[in-house]
Amino acid sequence: MLDIQREPRMSEAIQARLRVMVALMIRELHTRFGRENLGYVWLFVEPAMLGLGVAVWQWLVQGSAAMPGDLNKFSFFLVGYILFYLFRTLISRSPTGVAANFQLLYHSRVTIEAVMWARSVLDTAAVAVCVVVFIVLIGISFGDWPADPLQMMLGVALMGLLAHGLGLIFLSCTAVSPGITDRLVHPFTYLSIPFSGMFYMAWWLPGSFQDVLLWFPLLHIMEFVREGQFGRRVPVTYDLVYLLCWIFALNFIGLVALKAAKPRLEG
């Protein structure tokens, strides 16, 4: 009898890809933090420490001055920085995505796309956990509970998707000029701070400044998260359709650029 191999079902193919993703995420944890269980804690401690530092610093600098809308300063700056931390982390680590996992690419089921997705999902999940922990602690300590926690989590996911697309583009650029790309990534992330909405809300600014800054998708994500955080206490300005167009465009361009760069990246 002929041994005819059947094509795998879609569900089986999805399960296989998920297993690869989980394996890559576990390996990323081992590579980044070692094989000790307590090492994994740093995945959450790093954004938490940086977020706390920025929030405490802003709280001390502003003193007793009230924020517009009488918002909780600690909560405002803490969540804002942790969200921007995700953006900065995914982009700054993207150029090393292939080099850190180069040997795995010899396996047929391991692709550059899977490696990048595993890293993005891991960091996004860690930031989401940090945000959940802090909003619970802030709620218990200050009685300032978020209006819509699910909207905040969706905002974290949107930030992860946006940064993932940009990360693919920067990774593709390393195939052309690795040195220049490494030097551009860090300035790019720091120059993004004024356009991110991390330290302000759109309604605090004059109309002309709002019009300019709302061209940048980061501010839309921050405003979306602020609405989930503070609810109708503050006016927010964002356009989800515009934001999703940015996310789709950056990820599409990133995938096309990565396909063109693969021969050099895998060579």
Buried (B, 14 or more C-beta within 10 A) or exposed (E): EEEEEEEEEEEEEEEEBEEBBEBBBEBBBEEBBEEEEEEBEBBBEBBBEBBBEBBBEBBEEEEEEEBEBEBBBBBBBBBBBBBBBBBBBBBBBBBBBBEBBEEBBEEEEBBBBBBBBBBBBBBBBBBBBBBBEBBEEBBEEEEBBBBBBEBBBBBBBBBBBBBBBBBBBBBBBBBEEBEEBBEBBEEBBEEBBEBBBBBBBBBBBEEEEBEEBBEBBBBBBBBBBBBBBBBEEBEBBBBEEEBBEBBEEBBEBBBEBBEEBBEEBEE
